[in-house]
């Protein structure tokens, strides 16, 4: 069971590394979501709704660091 758990953790790490790399280059959440949805298979234990919520949280966490215009 340890190998499977390590594999799943590795996939999740890859997913979030990709998200952190791409988030700054996306103009809006829709672009970010569409881009990251291509990597959806790296979070096999999450429901589609959970992945959407996680991505939305990541988007707003990232852009909340900057003052709004």
N, CA, C and O atoms as CSV, one atom per row, in Angstrom:
chain,resi,resn,atom,element,x,y,z
A,1,UNK,N,N,0.823,-1.195,0.000
A,1,UNK,CA,C,0.000,0.000,0.000
A,1,UNK,C,C,0.869,1.262,0.000
A,1,UNK,O,O,0.434,2.299,-0.500
A,2,UNK,N,N,2.063,1.198,0.539
A,2,UNK,CA,C,2.941,2.351,0.598
A,2,UNK,C,C,3.319,2.878,-0.774
A,2,UNK,O,O,3.403,4.090,-0.972
A,3,UNK,N,N,3.549,1.975,-1.727
A,3,UNK,CA,C,3.931,2.407,-3.079
A,3,UNK,C,C,2.794,3.157,-3.754
A,3,UNK,O,O,3.024,4.166,-4.420
A,4,UNK,N,N,1.575,2.674,-3.587
A,4,UNK,CA,C,0.420,3.338,-4.192
A,4,UNK,C,C,0.240,4.729,-3.591
A,4,UNK,O,O,0.020,5.700,-4.316
A,5,UNK,N,N,0.333,4.821,-2.279
A,5,UNK,CA,C,0.176,6.114,-1.616
A,5,UNK,C,C,1.252,7.088,-2.091
A,5,UNK,O,O,0.956,8.249,-2.372
A,6,UNK,N,N,2.484,6.628,-2.181
A,6,UNK,CA,C,3.572,7.484,-2.661
A,6,UNK,C,C,3.345,7.920,-4.099
A,6,UNK,O,O,3.646,9.057,-4.463
A,7,UNK,N,N,2.816,7.024,-4.913
A,7,UNK,CA,C,2.518,7.352,-6.304
A,7,UNK,C,C,1.446,8.448,-6.378
A,7,UNK,O,O,1.586,9.409,-7.135
A,8,UNK,N,N,0.389,8.299,-5.597
A,8,UNK,CA,C,-0.689,9.290,-5.602
A,8,UNK,C,C,-0.212,10.640,-5.090
A,8,UNK,O,O,-0.609,11.677,-5.621
A,9,UNK,N,N,0.621,10.641,-4.078
A,9,UNK,CA,C,1.186,11.885,-3.559
A,9,UNK,C,C,2.067,12.542,-4.624
A,9,UNK,O,O,2.041,13.761,-4.790
A,10,UNK,N,N,2.839,11.735,-5.337
A,10,UNK,CA,C,3.668,12.259,-6.418
A,10,UNK,C,C,2.844,12.898,-7.517
A,10,UNK,O,O,3.203,13.957,-8.033
A,11,UNK,N,N,1.733,12.256,-7.881
A,11,UNK,CA,C,0.842,12.829,-8.897
A,11,UNK,C,C,0.260,14.157,-8.437
A,11,UNK,O,O,0.188,15.115,-9.206
A,12,UNK,N,N,-0.152,14.204,-7.180
A,12,UNK,CA,C,-0.715,15.446,-6.645
A,12,UNK,C,C,0.341,16.549,-6.629
A,12,UNK,O,O,0.046,17.696,-6.965
A,13,UNK,N,N,1.549,16.211,-6.245
A,13,UNK,CA,C,2.638,17.190,-6.266
A,13,UNK,C,C,2.886,17.717,-7.675
A,13,UNK,O,O,3.110,18.914,-7.860
A,14,UNK,N,N,2.848,16.832,-8.665
A,14,UNK,CA,C,3.020,17.254,-10.064
A,14,UNK,C,C,1.899,18.203,-10.485
A,14,UNK,O,O,2.143,19.210,-11.150
A,15,UNK,N,N,0.682,17.875,-10.095
A,15,UNK,CA,C,-0.473,18.704,-10.434
A,15,UNK,C,C,-0.295,20.123,-9.901
A,15,UNK,O,O,-0.476,21.094,-10.634
A,16,UNK,N,N,0.061,20.238,-8.617
A,16,UNK,CA,C,0.179,21.563,-8.012
A,16,UNK,C,C,1.421,22.300,-8.484
A,16,UNK,O,O,1.415,23.530,-8.538
A,17,UNK,N,N,2.467,21.596,-8.820
A,17,UNK,CA,C,3.644,22.253,-9.401
A,17,UNK,C,C,3.269,22.875,-10.743
A,17,UNK,O,O,3.658,24.003,-11.046
A,18,UNK,N,N,2.516,22.132,-11.533
A,18,UNK,CA,C,2.051,22.646,-12.828
A,18,UNK,C,C,1.124,23.838,-12.621
A,18,UNK,O,O,1.232,24.839,-13.329
A,19,UNK,N,N,0.220,23.736,-11.661
A,19,UNK,CA,C,-0.709,24.836,-11.378
A,19,UNK,C,C,0.050,26.098,-10.983
A,19,UNK,O,O,-0.265,27.188,-11.461
A,20,UNK,N,N,1.038,25.956,-10.120
A,20,UNK,CA,C,1.807,27.115,-9.676
A,20,UNK,C,C,2.602,27.735,-10.811
A,20,UNK,O,O,2.823,28.946,-10.826
A,21,UNK,N,N,3.030,26.922,-11.754
A,21,UNK,CA,C,3.762,27.432,-12.906
A,21,UNK,C,C,2.833,28.191,-13.857
A,21,UNK,O,O,3.218,29.226,-14.402
A,22,UNK,N,N,1.631,27.690,-14.057
A,22,UNK,CA,C,0.728,28.235,-15.069
A,22,UNK,C,C,-0.168,29.363,-14.581
A,22,UNK,O,O,-0.632,30.169,-15.388
A,23,UNK,N,N,-0.418,29.439,-13.300
A,23,UNK,CA,C,-1.440,30.356,-12.792
A,23,UNK,C,C,-1.169,31.818,-13.148
A,23,UNK,O,O,-2.102,32.564,-13.446
A,24,UNK,N,N,0.072,32.223,-13.122
A,24,UNK,CA,C,0.404,33.614,-13.420
A,24,UNK,C,C,0.236,33.987,-14.876
A,24,UNK,O,O,0.122,35.170,-15.196
A,25,UNK,N,N,0.218,33.016,-15.761
A,25,UNK,CA,C,0.083,33.287,-17.183
A,25,UNK,C,C,-1.350,33.243,-17.692
A,25,UNK,O,O,-1.596,33.463,-18.878
A,26,UNK,N,N,-2.279,32.965,-16.820
A,26,UNK,CA,C,-3.689,32.890,-17.216
A,26,UNK,C,C,-4.375,34.218,-16.915
A,26,UNK,O,O,-4.181,34.807,-15.852
A,27,UNK,N,N,-5.180,34.678,-17.871
A,27,UNK,CA,C,-5.832,35.974,-17.722
A,27,UNK,C,C,-7.030,35.937,-16.786
A,27,UNK,O,O,-7.377,36.950,-16.180
A,28,UNK,N,N,-7.662,34.781,-16.665
A,28,UNK,CA,C,-8.826,34.677,-15.796
A,28,UNK,C,C,-8.958,33.239,-15.308
A,28,UNK,O,O,-8.241,32.347,-15.761
A,29,UNK,N,N,-9.879,33.031,-14.386
A,29,UNK,CA,C,-10.052,31.703,-13.819
A,29,UNK,C,C,-10.436,30.683,-14.884
A,29,UNK,O,O,-9.990,29.537,-14.822
A,30,UNK,N,N,-11.243,31.068,-15.844
A,30,UNK,CA,C,-11.654,30.138,-16.905
A,30,UNK,C,C,-10.465,29.585,-17.671
A,30,UNK,O,O,-10.402,28.389,-17.957
A,31,UNK,N,N,-9.525,30.459,-18.002
A,31,UNK,CA,C,-8.314,30.009,-18.701
A,31,UNK,C,C,-7.508,29.048,-17.823
A,31,UNK,O,O,-7.039,28.008,-18.286
A,32,UNK,N,N,-7.357,29.413,-16.557
A,32,UNK,CA,C,-6.615,28.575,-15.617
A,32,UNK,C,C,-7.302,27.220,-15.464
A,32,UNK,O,O,-6.648,26.178,-15.511
A,33,UNK,N,N,-8.597,27.239,-15.283
A,33,UNK,CA,C,-9.354,26.003,-15.113
A,33,UNK,C,C,-9.212,25.107,-16.336
A,33,UNK,O,O,-8.917,23.919,-16.206
A,34,UNK,N,N,-9.418,25.665,-17.510
A,34,UNK,CA,C,-9.323,24.875,-18.749
A,34,UNK,C,C,-7.932,24.272,-18.923
A,34,UNK,O,O,-7.792,23.118,-19.328
A,35,UNK,N,N,-6.915,25.057,-18.616
A,35,UNK,CA,C,-5.545,24.576,-18.747
A,35,UNK,C,C,-5.269,23.451,-17.759
A,35,UNK,O,O,-4.685,22.428,-18.116
A,36,UNK,N,N,-5.690,23.648,-16.523
A,36,UNK,CA,C,-5.420,22.645,-15.494
A,36,UNK,C,C,-6.308,21.421,-15.628
A,36,UNK,O,O,-5.937,20.342,-15.166
A,37,UNK,N,N,-7.460,21.562,-16.242
A,37,UNK,CA,C,-8.353,20.417,-16.404
A,37,UNK,C,C,-7.690,19.332,-17.253
A,37,UNK,O,O,-8.019,18.153,-17.122
A,38,UNK,N,N,-6.773,19.722,-18.107
A,38,UNK,CA,C,-6.028,18.757,-18.910
A,38,UNK,C,C,-5.171,17.850,-18.025
A,38,UNK,O,O,-4.770,16.767,-18.450
A,39,UNK,N,N,-4.893,18.289,-16.802
A,39,UNK,CA,C,-4.072,17.531,-15.853
A,39,UNK,C,C,-4.928,16.861,-14.781
A,39,UNK,O,O,-4.405,16.390,-13.770
A,40,UNK,N,N,-6.223,16.819,-14.998
A,40,UNK,CA,C,-7.198,16.286,-14.041
A,40,UNK,C,C,-6.860,14.865,-13.590
A,40,UNK,O,O,-7.140,14.496,-12.449
A,41,UNK,N,N,-6.274,14.083,-14.457
A,41,UNK,CA,C,-5.976,12.683,-14.152
A,41,UNK,C,C,-4.930,12.524,-13.050
A,41,UNK,O,O,-4.729,11.422,-12.540
A,42,UNK,N,N,-4.267,13.616,-12.681
A,42,UNK,CA,C,-3.265,13.544,-11.610
A,42,UNK,C,C,-3.895,13.630,-10.216
A,42,UNK,O,O,-3.201,13.517,-9.206
A,43,UNK,N,N,-5.200,13.829,-10.175
A,43,UNK,CA,C,-5.931,13.842,-8.904
A,43,UNK,C,C,-7.052,12.802,-8.971
A,43,UNK,O,O,-8.228,13.163,-8.916
A,44,UNK,N,N,-6.707,11.526,-9.087
A,44,UNK,CA,C,-7.724,10.501,-9.335
A,44,UNK,C,C,-8.696,10.256,-8.183
A,44,UNK,O,O,-9.773,9.703,-8.404
A,45,UNK,N,N,-8.349,10.647,-6.985
A,45,UNK,CA,C,-9.235,10.390,-5.847
A,45,UNK,C,C,-10.207,11.538,-5.573
A,45,UNK,O,O,-11.099,11.409,-4.734
A,46,UNK,N,N,-10.037,12.651,-6.273
A,46,UNK,CA,C,-10.910,13.810,-6.087
A,46,UNK,C,C,-12.065,13.763,-7.083
A,46,UNK,O,O,-11.897,13.325,-8.221
A,47,UNK,N,N,-13.231,14.217,-6.646
A,47,UNK,CA,C,-14.360,14.329,-7.563
A,47,UNK,C,C,-14.122,15.527,-8.474
A,47,UNK,O,O,-13.298,16.389,-8.169
A,48,UNK,N,N,-14.836,15.579,-9.582
A,48,UNK,CA,C,-14.706,16.720,-10.487
A,48,UNK,C,C,-15.045,18.023,-9.764
A,48,UNK,O,O,-14.375,19.039,-9.951
A,49,UNK,N,N,-16.080,17.983,-8.946
A,49,UNK,CA,C,-16.478,19.177,-8.197
A,49,UNK,C,C,-15.377,19.611,-7.233
A,49,UNK,O,O,-15.104,20.804,-7.100
A,50,UNK,N,N,-14.747,18.656,-6.566
A,50,UNK,CA,C,-13.665,18.979,-5.641
A,50,UNK,C,C,-12.475,19.598,-6.375
A,50,UNK,O,O,-11.854,20.533,-5.870
A,51,UNK,N,N,-12.158,19.085,-7.552
A,51,UNK,CA,C,-11.051,19.644,-8.329
A,51,UNK,C,C,-11.369,21.084,-8.712
A,51,UNK,O,O,-10.499,21.952,-8.646
A,52,UNK,N,N,-12.607,21.339,-9.112
A,52,UNK,CA,C,-12.996,22.698,-9.465
A,52,UNK,C,C,-12.856,23.628,-8.264
A,52,UNK,O,O,-12.357,24.745,-8.404
A,53,UNK,N,N,-13.283,23.189,-7.104
A,53,UNK,CA,C,-13.183,24.004,-5.891
A,53,UNK,C,C,-11.721,24.247,-5.524
A,53,UNK,O,O,-11.349,25.363,-5.162
A,54,UNK,N,N,-10.895,23.211,-5.616
A,54,UNK,CA,C,-9.472,23.361,-5.305
A,54,UNK,C,C,-8.800,24.360,-6.240
A,54,UNK,O,O,-8.001,25.188,-5.803
A,55,UNK,N,N,-9.129,24.281,-7.530
A,55,UNK,CA,C,-8.547,25.215,-8.493
A,55,UNK,C,C,-9.039,26.635,-8.248
A,55,UNK,O,O,-8.273,27.594,-8.345
A,56,UNK,N,N,-10.311,26.760,-7.934
A,56,UNK,CA,C,-10.866,28.083,-7.647
A,56,UNK,C,C,-10.190,28.683,-6.407
A,56,UNK,O,O,-9.839,29.862,-6.403
A,57,UNK,N,N,-10.011,27.887,-5.373
A,57,UNK,CA,C,-9.319,28.366,-4.173
A,57,UNK,C,C,-7.891,28.787,-4.487
A,57,UNK,O,O,-7.424,29.817,-3.999
A,58,UNK,N,N,-7.199,28.000,-5.295
A,58,UNK,CA,C,-5.821,28.333,-5.669
A,58,UNK,C,C,-5.777,29.650,-6.438
A,58,UNK,O,O,-4.902,30.485,-6.209
A,59,UNK,N,N,-6.736,29.826,-7.356
A,59,UNK,CA,C,-6.797,31.055,-8.155
A,59,UNK,C,C,-6.985,32.279,-7.254
A,59,UNK,O,O,-6.248,33.258,-7.367
A,60,UNK,N,N,-7.970,32.217,-6.368
A,60,UNK,CA,C,-8.252,33.372,-5.518
A,60,UNK,C,C,-7.172,33.592,-4.466
A,60,UNK,O,O,-6.916,34.733,-4.081
A,61,UNK,N,N,-6.536,32.529,-3.995
A,61,UNK,CA,C,-5.410,32.695,-3.075
A,61,UNK,C,C,-4.265,33.425,-3.767
A,61,UNK,O,O,-3.659,34.326,-3.187
A,62,UNK,N,N,-3.973,33.040,-4.993
A,62,UNK,CA,C,-2.886,33.663,-5.752
A,62,UNK,C,C,-3.153,35.139,-5.993
A,62,UNK,O,O,-2.293,35.978,-5.725
A,63,UNK,N,N,-4.329,35.459,-6.491
A,63,UNK,CA,C,-4.592,36.824,-6.897
A,63,UNK,C,C,-5.025,37.723,-5.745
A,63,UNK,O,O,-5.115,38.939,-5.914
A,64,UNK,N,N,-5.293,37.147,-4.585
A,64,UNK,CA,C,-5.608,37.978,-3.417
A,64,UNK,C,C,-4.355,38.639,-2.870
A,64,UNK,O,O,-4.440,39.555,-2.051
A,65,UNK,N,N,-3.189,38.180,-3.319
A,65,UNK,CA,C,-1.926,38.790,-2.898
A,65,UNK,C,C,-1.745,40.184,-3.491
A,65,UNK,O,O,-0.913,40.958,-3.016
A,66,UNK,N,N,-2.518,40.507,-4.523
A,66,UNK,CA,C,-2.355,41.771,-5.233
A,66,UNK,C,C,-3.565,42.658,-4.967
A,66,UNK,O,O,-4.693,42.169,-4.905
A,67,UNK,N,N,-3.338,43.955,-4.812
A,67,UNK,CA,C,-4.472,44.870,-4.582
A,67,UNK,C,C,-5.330,44.966,-5.837
A,67,UNK,O,O,-4.819,44.929,-6.956
A,68,UNK,N,N,-6.629,45.090,-5.638
A,68,UNK,CA,C,-7.529,45.223,-6.786
A,68,UNK,C,C,-7.489,46.659,-7.309
A,68,UNK,O,O,-7.179,47.601,-6.580
A,69,UNK,N,N,-7.808,46.791,-8.577
A,69,UNK,CA,C,-7.770,48.114,-9.228
A,69,UNK,C,C,-9.018,48.886,-8.937
A,69,UNK,O,O,-9.164,50.018,-9.399
